[in-house]
Amino acid sequence: MKSLKIGNLTATVPIVQGGMGVGISLSGLASAVASEGGIGVISSAGLGAIYSHLSKDYRQASIAGLREELRKARAATKGIIGVNVMVAMSNFADMVRTAVAEKADIIFSGAGLPLNLPAFLTEGARTKLAPIVSSARAAVLLCRKWLAEYDYVPDAIVVEGPKAGGHLGYKREQIEDANFALERILPEVAGAVGAFAAEHDRRIPVIAGGGIYTGEDIYRIMQLGADGVQMGTRFVTTEECDAADAFKQSYLDAGPEDIEIIQSPVGMPGRALRSSFLDKVREGLKRPKACPFDCIKTCDMVHSPYCIMLALYNAFRGKLQNGYAFCGANAWRADKIQSVRELIASLRTEYDNFSLRERLFGADAPAVVPER
């Protein structure tokens, strides 16, 4: 595998562990990935619920929680640690400022276009900025906006396809449309970003995510122009993942038929594992009594069938009867719990083996179908 370079940061393994909230990717998982040469990412979503013992105020608890998680990660590894901050979060500014103040290596930001993200950088800040987009148009629009208003261009761009887990930046009808497949949009994004970067004498690596599961997947997607990949689902079934064992077990127990597209209370489609909780939502048996968090800007409590924060927090703790697990399209392929070290080693082996086969056989390289 080639290394992934983002400014003065070098990940010897070109894998970004996707940020997974609520609580699925905290310092435990992020530091383990960083120690193996990848980029570990702490999700800032829901930290106010997880760290509610530090403050009754959700936003203050979120700030304290992110500080704690970043400091724990720093104590555990010398590798690259990032933070994922969703634009749709009501405490977006708090989380970005905290990540910068705590010297996070990089901020990944999606669930909306982070048009003002560079405004939060302080003098001398070393934190890199990587927006998450779903089209070449969005990538170029953001690049032009940042350059014009802040004299700054993204340090990297993540393009996320519709096979990703959690909230998706696509309309429901686009999710199964081949025209929006990662393999289709990645070359467009890489080409557009590459042209913009060359025009302004900058370098902007492109990272691709959404449905990438094996070393062969990594190889194929990098051949299409990606400098690195983002993987979330694959890291859920690791020993170091911060979720409860029951959450991980739900992946192991899942079949293809258990993965569904839901309409999230935040107004976006999302991919999740079917659960008794979601069945009750469909039957109209779930209604929120109040909004204890005010965590998402676009969440309308009056019309929401449930509180998404509570549902995801319950799932993180293993109480899946009162929540559900977000997942990527390939979650059903999980068949064991392993360490992050073992997982990355296997991905590297798969990548190298397929690379060798392609050099030997060219385009006729036989595909390897992993066992269930």
VOGU-108172 format. One record per atom (N, C-alpha, C, O, CB): residue in three letters; z, x, y. Coordinates in pm, whole numbers, plus 50000, padded with zeros to 5 digits. Atoms other than C-alpha are relative to their C-alpha. Glycine has a CB too. Example, Ala and Ser with C-alpha at 12.3 -4.5 7.8 and 13.67 -1.06 7.14 Angstrom:
ala500005008949881ala507805123049550ala500005009050120ala500665019450118ala501254990150003ser499944991849881ser507145136749894ser500734992350109ser500904997450220ser498585004150046
% end
This chain:
met500005008249880met500005000050000met500005008650126met500635019250130met501214990750000lys499964993449872lys499335010650354lys501274996050074lys501814985150053lys498744996650083ser498845003449919ser502235011950595ser499564990650113ser498394989950148ser500685012850057leu500265009149890leu502504986250875leu500645005950126leu501865007950131leu500564985649969lys499504994049877lys502825000851225lys499964989850113lys498924984150144lys499195012550037ile499885009049886ile504064979651514ile500645008150112ile501855010050115ile500864987149965gly499504991149896gly504385001351821gly500555012649936gly499865019249858gly501074993150086asn499384988250059asn506815029051730asn500774997049872asn501495005649820asn500935006450100leu499375003750126leu508065010151426leu499025001949885leu497844998549898leu500504985350004thr500854998450117thr506705018951083thr500714994449878thr501764999549837thr499625014849977ala499515005650126ala507334997350777ala499185006249888ala497975004049881ala499924984249997thr500754993350107thr506405017950471thr499424990049901thr498454993149831thr500895009949928val500545011150080val505864985150285val499534989450099val500334984750180val501094994149898pro500535008849896pro503584961750486pro500364985349979pro499504976549985pro498495001350006ile499535013550029ile505694931050411ile501064996150102ile502075003050119ile500564999149855val499005006149914val507514909950666val500624988549921val499924979549876val499374994950136gln499315011050068gln510134887950502gln500124988650102gln500744990250207gln501435004349945gly500025011149906gly509634854150666gly501394995050033gly502274994549947gly499174988849945gly498725005749958gly512504839550866gly500154986149943gly499284977649962gly500124999750152met499795012950066met513964810150674met501364994250039met502404999550001met499905001449847gly498765006949963gly516534786750826gly500134987449916gly499124983149858gly500024996650153val498754996449934val519014771850797val500805008749902val501215003849797val500814987250044gly499154991550080gly520894801650653gly499375006549879gly500055013949808gly501114992349955ile500624994550121ile518364811350386ile499755015050017ile499905022749922ile498694992749967ser500164985649976ser517554844850547ser500935004350113ser500635002750231ser498525003550035leu499024994349907leu520584860350711leu500035015149979leu499055020949932leu501424993749980ser499944985450008ser521764896350717ser499915005349858ser499425016449837ser501275004950063gly500044995250138gly522104898750339gly498595002549952gly498285013449904gly500674990149908leu501394998550043leu518434892750261leu499255009550092leu498525018350045leu499304986349997ala500764991849905ala517094908850578ala500295014949981ala499365023049982ala500324995950143ser499664985850016ser518974941450526ser499485005649869ser499095017249862ser501515002150009ala500524995450129ala517914943450161ala498515002850009ala498045012949956ala500284989549890val501444997949984val514234939750253val499745012350086val498885020550055val499334987550063ala500174988649911ala514564964750537ala500295013249927ala499635023349951ala500904998750122ser499634987850073ser516214989950304ser498915004349902ser498845016049864ser501314997949924glu501094996850093glu513184988050073glu498705003250073glu497665004950010glu499774988549905gly501184996049924gly510764996250354gly499244988950067gly498304991450142gly499095007249913gly500655011249933gly509744961350462gly500704996750131gly501535004450178gly499994987749909ile499355004749878ile510734941950773ile500854987949963ile500324977449926ile498964996450112gly499105010950029gly513794920350718gly500194991350122gly500294996350234gly501355005249950val499945009349887val514104889250932val501154990149984val501264983249883val498674992550015ile498915009749993ile517194869151023ile499494987550072ile498934988550181ile501255006050072ser500375012549932ser516524832651103ser501144995950093ser502304995450051ser499684988749898ser498975004449904ser518364821251417ser500244985049993ser501164979950057ser499605003950141ala499865014650008ala517924784451326ala501284996249926ala501525000749814ala498774993849930gly498825005450067gly521184766951248gly501235008850001gly502235005449938gly499664997049863leu498834991150000leu523534795851317leu501224993450063leu502364996850031leu499685013050074gly498895007149939gly525634772751532gly500764991549901gly501964989449918gly499514991550111ala499325007650105ala526394751751224ala500725009449904ala501855006849864ala499004991249923ile499424990450094ile527034781650999ile501235006850059ile502205009749988ile498965010549960tyr498904993149932tyr529324797751256tyr500834990550087tyr501374994550190tyr499465011450086ser499255009949921ser530984765851380ser501495003350008ser502194998350096ser499834986149939his498594996049994his534364781551302his500305009150119his501465011050155his500405007149870leu499794991149886leu533824805251596leu500024992450133leu500604997050231leu498935010650003ser500015008249879ser533204777751852ser499584985849965ser498734983749879ser499055006050106lys500395013950020lys533004739951864lys498704996850074lys498054986750047lys501114990650046asp501255001549927asp530094743952104asp498875006249919asp498895018249891asp500095006450141tyr501094995450089tyr526894746651896tyr499295012250057tyr499005021749983tyr499004988749977arg500764989049942arg525134769752138arg500825012950005arg500295023749979arg499524996450140gln499154988149999gln528074793452178gln500185005549859gln500195017749839gln501354996850063ala499874995750139ala528534794351801ala498725006849952ala498775016249873ala500344988149908ser501294994050036ser524814802351765ser499915014350053ser499475023449981ser498834991650053ile500034986649941ile525094832052001ile500915009449924ile500515020549888ile500414999450149ala499054991750074ala528184845251825ala499505002949859ala499665014049808ala501374993249993gly500514998350135gly526544839851487gly498875010149992gly498835018249900gly499534986949945leu501124990550001leu523374858851574leu500505014250025leu500045023649961leu498964996250107arg499414986849979arg525414887751712arg500615005449870arg500405016949833arg501084999450110glu499344995850123glu527434888751391glu498995003949893glu499145014149827glu500904988949948glu501004997350104glu524404887251164glu499235012850030glu498975020749938glu499034988249988leu500724987749965leu522554914651354leu500885012349979leu500425022649932leu499514999450146arg499104988650017arg525594937151350arg500255002849851arg500345014449811arg501334997650073lys499834998250144lys526134931450977lys498765006549940lys498875015349854lys500274986449930ala501244994150051ala522474939650911ala499915014750039ala499535023149958ala498774992350052arg500054986349954arg522684971151120arg500955009049922arg500665020749897arg500325000650149ala499034992250077ala525744982350927ala499525002549858ala499965012049793ala501354992949997ala500444999250140ala523924977150597ala498725008049981ala498435012449869ala499814986249945thr501294993350017thr520564993850667thr499585007250127thr499995003850237thr498934989949960lys500644993249887lys518665017950888lys498554995250015lys497805000550097lys500055015349981gly501365005149996gly515484998150826gly499754990650117gly500604989050205gly499694992949871ile500455008549889ile513604974051054ile500554985849983ile500334979449880ile498454999850008ile499415013450003ile515454941751136ile499424991650114ile499474995550230ile501545000850011gly500545009349902gly513804912651312gly500784987050003gly501644984649919gly498544997249971val499395013249986val514874878151428val498884989950019val497944992350095val501014999650120asn500965010949981asn512894845851398asn500644989750093asn501754984950067asn499594993549864val499515009849903val513324822351696val498914989650023val497834993050071val500425006850135met500995010649984met511514788951700met499974995050145met501014992650206met500304988349905val500175005049864val510104777552034val500614986150015val501134982750121val498514999650038ala499515013849994ala511154741851948ala501514998950007ala502044988150032ala499504992549880met498555000549997met514844751351937met500514997950142met500005004050236met500585012949941ser499445002649867ser516914738252227ser500695012350056ser500825013750178ser500974988449994asn499344987749955asn518724771852241asn499095012349985asn499555023449962asn501295002149922phe501004989350011phe515514792352228phe500345011850092phe500365023350047phe498604994650034ala499734989349904ala516394812052543ala501255007949963ala501275020149972ala500144994350141asp498754993350042asp519934819552422asp499755009649885asp500255020849885asp501054989649960met500234991850120met518684832752090met499145012150032met499385023049980met499344991649890val500854988749962val515964854352245val500815010350079val500745022350053val498794995250084arg499194990749919arg518354869152501arg501005007649913arg501225019549933arg500754992350111thr499024993550088thr520924876352230thr499335010549913thr499865021449895thr500714989649913ala500734990550084ala518344892952004ala499635012550078ala499715023750026ala498744993549942val500374988649917val517194915052290val501235008350033val501205020650024val499314995350130ala498774992949964ala520744923752397ala500575007949882ala501145018649901ala501054990250051glu499484993350120glu521664932852038glu498995010149942glu499215015849835glu500354989649894lys501024990150037lys518544954852016lys499364997149864lys499135006349786lys500625013749998ala500825003250117ala516794936151737ala498695007550012ala498175009050122ala499774984649988asp501254992349994asp513694955851644asp498824991650043asp497934996450113asp499725006449865ile501165008449972ile511334926351673ile500414985349995ile501254981449915ile498865002949900ile499805014550002ile511334889151752ile498704993549956ile497644996250012ile500444994650140phe501135008150045phe508994866051561phe500244985850052phe501354980550038phe499855000149842ser499785013049939ser508444832851735ser498824990749980ser497684993950015ser500285001650148gly501035010050023gly506534801751634gly500574986150021gly501484984250103gly499435001349859ala499635014149981ala506934763751601ala499784996250146ala500654990550212ala501494997649959gly500365001449861gly505174761751935gly499545013650051gly499875023849991gly501184994650084leu500464987249946leu503514788452149leu501055005850095leu501424999450193leu498664998150074pro498984993849914pro506074812452302pro499375006350124pro499345018650137pro500795010749922leu500774995249886leu504194815352629leu500815008650097leu500255017050167leu499414988450074asn499184992549905asn507144829252826asn500895010449932asn501835015449995asn500864990550079leu499124990950075leu508644852152560leu500225013550071leu501355018350072leu499415002549863pro499764987049935pro508074884952754pro500954999250120pro501515009450161pro498695005850046ala499125001449884ala510094870853045ala501445003649968ala502235006450058ala499924985850055phe498614997550040phe513274876752846phe500295014849974phe501445018449951phe500324991949877leu499774985850021leu512784914052802leu500695006150122leu500285003850235leu498675007449971thr499284993349892thr515224934453008thr499485014350015thr498795019449926thr501524999949973glu500474986349977glu514574968753156glu500525009249889glu501725009449859glu500475005150139gly499624990850106gly514564994652880gly500124993649863gly500475000449767gly501275006450035ala499895006850130ala514524968452604ala499025005849901ala497885008849934ala499764984950016arg500854994150102arg513154981752279arg499454989549904arg498654992749815arg500765010649923thr500395010750092thr512624948052106thr498524996850012thr498024994550122thr500834987450026lys501415003650005lys509034941252001lys499864984749991lys500794977849948lys499295006949879leu500245014449999leu507494906352034leu498784996649915leu497705002449934leu499824994950143ala501095003950090ala505344889651767ala499944984849991ala500724978749918ala500195006349860pro500165014650010pro504194853651820pro499344996149868pro498625004049807pro499174994850117ile500595005550121ile503214831951524ile499014989350041ile499374979950113ile501104994249904val501075009449961val499914813051559val499314994749875val499514999649764val498985006850094ser500765005650112ser497644791851344ser498514999650028ser497754993349953ser500504985949968ser501444999749971ser494274798351509ser499685011650092ser500545016950161ser499554986750065ala500474989449911ala492204824551688ala500104995550145ala500435003550233ala498555004149967arg499925005449863arg492104802051995arg501405001650056arg501575006050170arg499584985250002ala498624998949954ala495904801152018ala500375014750023ala501075017950119ala500974993749898ala499684985849988ala496124838851965ala499455005850130ala500155012850203ala499455007849880val500644994649880val493684847152245val500604993850126val500825000850225val498484997549997leu499375006749885leu495184821252481leu501325006750033leu501625009450150leu500224985149971leu498694993949979leu498614836752433leu499865014450050leu500595018550141leu500814999849870cys500224986249955cys497334872452471cys499625000450148cys500155008650223cys498905006649916arg500445000349861arg495614863852799arg501144995950093arg501325001650201arg498824990450017lys498875004849920lys498654845152929lys501035011150021lys501485013450133lys500654987849933trp499014989249990trp501054873752852trp499505011450089trp500255016850170trp500355005349861leu500544989049921leu498744899753003leu499954996450148leu500315004550234leu498605003849950ala500145004149861ala498104879753320ala501344998550071ala501485002450187ala499244986950007glu498735003149935glu501694869553387glu501065010849985glu501955012150069glu500534987249946tyr498934990250026tyr503734898053239tyr499495014249979tyr500285023449958tyr500794995749878asp500594986950030asp501314927153195asp500505005149865asp500885016749850asp500345010350112tyr499464997050134tyr502334926252829tyr499084993349899tyr498624982149920tyr501494995049985val500745006250109val500434920152510val500904999949876val501815008149867val498655007649971pro499165000550120pro501934910552173pro500005013549927pro498985020349918pro499524988949905asp499904987850079asp503194939951970asp499414997849861asp499025007449794asp501475004549989ala500655004150126ala501894921251664ala499794985050009ala500444978350089ala500865004049873ile500225014550007ile500574886651585ile500054995849853ile499445002149767ile498634995950066val499955005650135val501414866151278val499114987649999val499284978750082val501484996449958val500805012050020val498794841151164val500484993449871val500454999549764val498475003349995glu499395007050112glu500324815250935glu499094988949952glu498714980150030glu501384994350039gly500865010250058gly498184794350702gly500764987849954gly501994987849957gly499235005649885pro499375012750034pro498874758850580pro500744999749866pro501314989449831pro498984989450000lys499244999850126lys500364769650244lys501425005350019lys502155007349922lys499265008649898ala498664994949970ala503504782250418ala501064989449969ala500754977849944ala500105004450147gly498905009250020gly506914766750371gly500584995550133gly500285001350238gly501085006549916gly499355004949879gly508954746950620gly499034993150092gly498034987450048gly500675011350073his500835006849903his507434733650939his498655007050013his498575019350018his500704999550136leu501364994749999leu503674738050959leu499334997050134leu499504986150190leu499184994049885gly500705001749872gly501554742951270gly498644993649984gly497684997750049gly499845013350068tyr501265006850029tyr498854719751141tyr500214984949999tyr501314980049974tyr499435004749865lys499965014450021lys498024683051146lys499974997449850lys499485005549772lys498814992850073arg499885003150142arg498644666050816arg498655000849928arg498575005849816arg500594986149981glu501325000250064glu494924661850745glu499385014049990glu498435015949914glu499054990850077gln500554986450005gln494284699050805gln500595008349887gln500025018649848gln500265006950131ile499274991850096ile496734711250542ile499185002749873ile499245013749818ile501304993249962glu500834998250120glu494334706050249glu498535002450032glu497705003049942glu500124987949911asp501384997849956asp491174712050452asp499665014849986asp500335023350046asp499794995150147ala500384986150024ala489424743950337ala499655007450129ala499745019750135ala498825000649905asn500354993649874asn488334750450695asn501225006250070asn501075014450161asn499344990050092phe498784994849939phe491954757850783phe500785009149905phe501925012949934phe500884988550045ala499344991050096ala492784779350480ala500225013650064ala499455017850150ala499165001449871leu499684986949945leu494374812850557leu498825009549986leu498535017350076leu501235005849931glu501144991250024glu491374830550404glu498854997550099glu498025006350123glu499494998349857arg501045003249902arg489164812750658arg500425003950141arg499625009550217arg499684985149995ile499584997749862ile491264816150973ile500415014550027ile500335019150141ile501154990950035leu499564986249978leu492554851650918leu498895008850058leu499145015550158leu500495006049869pro501054991549940pro489184869350978pro499694996150144pro499375004850226pro498734999349916glu500255004549864glu488714848051290glu501065005450095glu500755010350204glu499954984750007val498914995149917val492124857251426val499925015250015val500055020650125val501364995949941ala500074985449997ala491764894051332ala498865004750090ala499015014350165ala499825005649857gly501144996249918gly488354895651497gly500264997650148gly499975006250231gly498774992349958ala499755003449860ala489414878251817ala501095008950060ala500965013650173ala500404985350012val498914991649952val492654897851850val499535014550013val499875021450109val501224999149906gly500534986449996gly490874930551768gly499125002250122gly499195012850185gly499225003049874ala500894998749884ala488274924152039ala500815000450130ala500525008250220ala499004988350004phe499145000149881phe490974915852296phe500735013450014phe500795019050123phe501024988349993ala499254987449997ala492994946752203ala499105011650042ala499505020150121ala500635002849862ala500934989249966ala489944969452225ala499614999550147ala499495009850214ala498754999349912glu500395001849860glu488964954952562glu501065005350095glu500755010350204glu499734985250029his498894995949912his492384963352703his500695012749951his501795016149995his501024988750010asp499514987250051asp492904995852513asp501424998849944asp502295007049972asp499975010550112arg498715002350065arg495824982052313arg499784999249849arg498654998349802arg500684987050054arg500065002250145arg496634979251944arg500924988449965arg502114988649997arg500405012949921ile499215011750038ile497784945851807ile499794997249852ile498814990849815ile499604987550086pro500145002950143pro498324944851429pro500144985149971pro500904978050036pro501035007949920val499985014150041val497734911351260val500674998949863val500315005949769val498574994049996ile499245002250123ile500134899250993ile499684985949951ile499744976450029ile501555001950023ala500415012950054ala499074870850762ala501064994349907ala501645001649827ala498675001249927gly499015006450085gly501374845850595gly499594986049959gly498714979950019gly501334999550070gly500275013650047gly501344813350402gly499355000049864gly498135000949854gly499124992650100gly500535000850136gly500964811450025gly499785013349932gly499255013749821gly498734992850003ile500164986850061ile500974848849958ile501155002249902ile502325001349940ile499975011450108tyr498964999850103tyr502844854049632tyr500025012649915tyr501095016949872tyr499834988349911thr500094988550088thr501624884249433thr499475012350072thr498985011550185thr499124996949880gly500584987849946gly500614920049492gly498494998850015gly497915004350108gly500335011749912glu501445002349989glu497034909349426glu499694991850124glu498714994550194glu499474992949875asp500185007949878asp497374883149701asp500075009050123asp499285007650216asp501074988950009ile499844990949886ile498574910349938ile498745008450018ile498245010050129ile501235009249980tyr501204991749993tyr495614932449852tyr498824992050055tyr498124996650146tyr499665005649860arg501155008149959arg493054904549894arg500094996250148arg499084996650220arg499914987449915ile499875004649862ile494464892550226ile499875011850096ile499395010250208ile501354992850021met500164988349913met494604927850366met498545004350006met498115010250105met500885011749952gln501434997049998gln490954932450269gln499264990950099gln498164994150142gln499414998449860leu500625009349906leu490224902750497leu500385003050145leu499994995750236leu500414985749967gly499724995849865gly491624920750799gly501465000350041gly501775003950154gly499304991350091ala498584999649965ala495404917650785ala500545014349991ala500155022049903ala500814990749908asp499324987050004asp497504948350864asp501284999349917asp501815009649874asp500335004750142gly498805002250080gly500454933450679gly500084985449962gly499244977450003gly501275004550076val499845013850043val501704901450521val501424995150029val502365003050040val499684998649851gln498695006349987gln504554877150574gln500234991849873gln499374984049832gln500094991050129met499655007350122met506294863550263met501414994450014met502355001650046met499905009349876gly498705006249994gly509134838750260gly500474995049866gly501504999349814gly499994988750098thr499655006550127thr509174818149942thr500385010049891thr501335007749817thr498844991549952arg499784990450108arg509034848549716arg501395006250006arg501935010549904arg498945010950004phe498694993649985phe512314861649857phe501184990549978phe502334994849975phe500115006150138val498915009550023val514284829749796val500705002749867val501925002149857val499474985650003thr499424997950133thr514764837449428thr500355014749978thr500005020749876thr499034995249890thr499484986550015thr516334871349489thr501534999450005thr502114990050059thr499455009550112glu498554999450002glu519924881349435glu500575000550142glu501644995050168glu500485012249921glu499484997949866glu520304890349801glu499734988450096glu500294988150206glu499405012450057cys500265011649914cys518944857549943cys501334993450034cys502204992149947cys499034989949932asp498715004949952asp521724841850150asp500294985549961asp501394980649989asp500065001350148ala499795014050040ala521284806650009ala500914999149879ala501105008849806ala498664993349970ala499165002750117ala523594791149750ala499175000949873ala497954999249876ala500684986150012asp500704998950129asp522724795749383asp499264987249966asp498184987649907asp501005003549889ala500655012850031ala521894758649355ala498684998750075ala497734992750023ala500924988450036phe501255000149923phe519254762749626phe498945008149926phe497815003649910phe500225005750143lys500944991450074lys517634791249433lys499584993349869lys498424994049829lys500635013849972gln500305006650127gln517864771449110gln498994988850016gln498204986149926gln501284994649938ser500975010849976ser515914742949266ser498585005249997ser497664998049957ser500284993150134tyr501324993850010tyr512964766849294tyr499655002649854tyr498534999949811tyr499975013250080leu500264996950141leu513314777648932leu499694987449920leu498924987949824leu501195007249939asp500175012650073asp513424741348817asp498744992550042asp498344983049974asp501214991150020ala501115007749942ala510424730049025ala498695001949925ala498415012749873ala499825003850144gly501374999450047gly506964722048900gly499084997050118gly499554993450225gly499754989949883pro500935002549889pro503794718149110pro500154986050058pro499964983950178pro498575001949953glu499875013949956glu504414680649126glu501224997650089glu501344987150152glu500074990849880asp498775001649922asp507774686249297asp499865004750145asp500785003250224asp501135007649934ile500224995049864ile506274701549611ile499244989550080ile498174984950038ile499245013549998glu500615010849923glu505444676549884glu499965003350149glu500695011950198glu500754987049978ile500094999049855ile504444673850247ile500794988450059ile500544976850026ile498505000050049ile499185010249937ile506994655150455ile499744999850150ile499185009250205ile501505002349970gln500035000749855gln507114643550814gln501405002850050gln502314994750029gln499464986250052ser498674995949954ser510014661850976ser500424992150123ser499584987850201ser500015015050030pro499525006649878pro512214645451239pro499625007450128pro499655001550236pro501504998749994val500374992549880val511084673151476val498564997250042val498085002750141val500195015049976gly501355004149962gly507604657751480gly498895008349940gly497755007449984gly499885000550145met501004991650064met505804682451255met500004997449850met501034993849794met500265015050030pro499975000550145pro504684681150893pro500695012449944pro500695022950008pro498574998849943gly499334988750063gly506614703550658gly499834999449850gly499564988849794gly501495000350036arg500114999550147arg506484714850295arg501395002249943arg502135011049986arg499025011449953ala498654999650056ala509574709050083ala499974996249853ala498974991149802ala500934990650078leu499825004350138leu510844703649731leu500544985749999leu501454982350075leu500955009549923arg499545013850011arg511284667449635arg501464999949958arg501905008249878arg499144992149898ser498585001150033ser514924656749615ser500424985450007ser499704977150063ser500875008750095ser499485013749993ser517014625349572ser500234996150145ser500104984350181ser501314998749918phe499805002749857phe517794628349943phe498704995250064phe498704985250135phe500525012650072leu501285004049941leu514124626650040leu499524986649943leu498874978850013leu498945010849974asp500345013050058asp513634597449798asp500724988950077asp500134978450104asp500394999649850lys499235009949925lys516384578749985lys499464998450142lys499484987450198lys501485003950005val500625000849867val514734587350317val498794990849995val498604982450083val499605014150050arg501205008350015arg511514571450193arg500364985349983arg499624976450025arg499165004749881glu499555013850023glu513464540550091glu500704994250122glu501134982650121glu500924999549880gly499365004749879gly514934538050439gly501504999449993gly502144992150070gly499494986750033leu498555000650021leu518474544450320leu500775010450081leu502005010850075leu500315001749855lys499334989649921lys519204573450554lys499774997450149lys498644995550194lys499475014249961arg500095001249855arg519964569550924arg501065008850064arg502215008750019arg500174985250044pro498984991749934pro521684594351156pro500934991350085pro500494982250153pro499345010750089lys499015007549921lys524894581151314lys500135005850140lys500434998650236lys501365000149930ala499894993349871ala524914606551595ala499285013349993ala498895017749885ala501495001950041cys500614986749998cys523414639651706cys501095010350030cys501495011850145cys498855000850106pro498904990649978pro526084666351656pro499565013550054pro500425021850088pro500745001949874phe500444986449968phe523904696051749phe499075001150120phe499155010850195phe499335005749883asp501044998849898asp521044688551991asp499265013249981asp499145021250073asp500614999150145cys500544986850038cys519284717151812cys498515001550022cys498025012650041cys500315002649857ile501464999349988ile515584708151844ile499544991450117ile499924979750128ile499324995449869lys500455007049880lys513854698252168lys499254987049967lys499394976950036lys499105009050082thr500905011250029thr511414674551999thr500604989749905thr499914980349865thr498735005249942cys499385009350094cys513894656451774cys500514987650075cys501304988850168cys501175006949923asp499605012749938asp514344619751869asp500994993149907asp500594986749809asp498764990850029met498985005350091met517644608751716met499864985049979met500134980049870met501375003250054val500095014650010val516994572051789val499024995949891val499254986049820val499574994150135his501035003650097his513904571951569his499985009149877his499155007349788his498655000350066ser499984990750113ser514804600051326ser500684993649879ser501724987249894ser500725013150039pro499385005850121pro515524589450967pro501235007849953pro502025002649875pro498994999449888tyr498844991950039tyr518084617550928tyr500135011850095tyr499215014650172tyr499875004949853cys499794987949921cys519564648251097cys499505011949920cys500075015349817cys501505001850039ile500594989150076ile517424677350987ile500945012049990ile500965019049888ile498685004350064met499074988850005met520084702951075met501014998049886met501265007249808met500745001650135leu499035002650106leu522644686350847leu499345000749862leu499935005849767leu500664986350020ala500704999750128ala520064682150571ala499755014349953ala499975017449836ala498674992450010leu500304986150038leu519054718850575leu501295008149981leu501335017049896leu499125006650107tyr498714993250016tyr522654730750617tyr500624996549864tyr501165005149795tyr500974996250115asn499485004050131asn523714710450314asn499245006949887asn499845011249789asn499904984749983ala500814993350103ala520834725050113ala500395014749989ala500555019949878ala498504998750031phe499584985949997phe521794760550218phe501305002049922phe501485012149855phe500185004750145arg498724999150070arg525274753850079arg499924995149856arg500914995449783arg501054992050075gly500185004350137gly523824740149755gly500234985249978gly500204980649864gly500915007549913lys499755014450011lys524544703449828lys498684992450017lys498464985750118lys501054995250106leu501365005349988leu521024691749757leu499944984849990leu498924978750022leu499125006149893gln499975014650000gln522074655749704gln500064994750143gln499784983050168gln501214994849918asn499925003949859asn522594655250081asn499035008050087asn499235009150208asn501425001750050gly500974992249926gly519624676550182gly498825003749914gly498634998049807gly500655012550056tyr501184995850076tyr516474694050065tyr499625014250037tyr500025019450141tyr498824990450026ala500424986249981ala514884728150034ala498565000550049ala497664994949985ala500155008049870phe501364996849959phe511874738550236phe499445010549904phe500205018149844phe499965005150147cys500604990350092cys509394759050033cys498525001850032cys497924993450099cys500184995649853gly501434997749988gly505904773950028gly499274993349883gly499904988349790gly499705015050005ala500815006850100ala503034760549817ala500165005849861ala499894998849762ala498555000550041asn499884993650131asn503744785249535asn501425000849947asn501705008449854asn499445013850007ala498594999350042ala507484779049499ala500174996949851ala501085002249787ala500844990350082trp499895004050141trp506904763549154trp499765011749904trp500105010949786trp499004988949970arg500294988550087arg505814797549022arg501225008849975arg501185017749890arg498905008350061ala498794992050018ala509324812049051ala500584997749861ala500724986349817ala501064996550108asp499495001550137asp510744819048706asp501245008449972asp501765008149860asp498935003649902lys498814991950023lys513664842948755lys500605004450132lys499945004750236lys499675012149912ile499324993949887ile516224857048991ile499975015149980ile500305020149873ile501484994750013gln500054985550009gln515734893849064gln500445006250132gln500554999250233gln498585004849962ser499604993249877ser516804919549319ser498785001950090ser497645001750045ser500675013649969val501084997149905val514774926249631val499295012849960val498065013849969val500545001250144arg500614987350043arg514204961449503arg499024997749886arg497915003049887arg501095010049958glu500885002950114glu512754948349176glu498764992350045glu497654995250000glu500754992049893leu501135008049952leu510574923049358leu498985008750072leu497795008150041leu500484988950092ile500944991849925ile509054948149599ile499335010449911ile498155013449928ile500735007150116ala500614990550095ala508514973249319ala498894993149922ala497824999049901ala501065005749904ser501025007250077ser506624946949119ser498794996650087ser497664997150040ser500584987149939leu501115003049909leu504534937049424leu499155012550022leu497925011650028leu500524994750135arg500744987449980arg503604973549480arg499175003349876arg498025007649888arg500965011650031thr500734997150124thr502624977649115thr498804990949986thr497704995549952thr500924998449878glu501125009550007glu500494946049121glu498915003750099glu497725003350067glu500504985650026tyr500964996049897tyr498844957349443tyr499195012249954tyr497965012249962tyr500735003050132asp500674987750042asp498064991949308asp499084997649881asp497975003049876asp501035010849965asn500825002850119asn496784978748975asn498724992650036asn497654995849985asn500794991749898phe501195007449962phe494424954149139phe499065008750082phe497845008050068phe500384987450078ser500814990949920ser493254980249388ser499205009349909ser498025012049933ser500895008250096leu500674991150095leu492435003349097leu498894992549927leu497794997849911leu501005005849900arg501035007750071arg490584976048908arg498814997250089arg497674997650043arg500584986849949glu501125002849910glu488514967749215glu499165012550022glu497945011750034glu500524994550134arg500764987749984arg487575004149260arg499145002849876arg498055008449885arg500945011950027leu500734997750125leu486515005248895leu498904989849976leu497814993149929leu500954999949883phe500935010750033phe484784971648873phe499344993550121phe498454985250106phe500714989549921gly500575006049879gly483994962949236gly500364985450011gly501464981349975gly498515001750002ala499755014349978ala483654926149318ala500264992549870ala500754981349872ala498834993850072asp499815006850130asp483764918148944asp501365003349940asp501585000949821asp498885004149902ala498694996750051ala487364930148913ala500654987649942ala500734977350009ala500885006150110pro499395011750063pro489104906848668pro501294996050070pro502115004550103pro500275002749852ala498785004949938ala491774884848822ala501134999849900ala500894997849780ala499794986150059val498825000950086val495274885748682val500754987350035val501144985350150val500925012650016val499295012549978val496924851948643val501435001949952val501675003249832val499304987949927pro498624997850040pro500704856248650pro500534988749913pro500154977149931pro500885001650123glu499425010150086glu502684838148384glu500994991650079glu501614996450174glu500685006449879arg499055009449938arg504784807848483arg501405005149971arg502384998950013arg499814985449947
% end
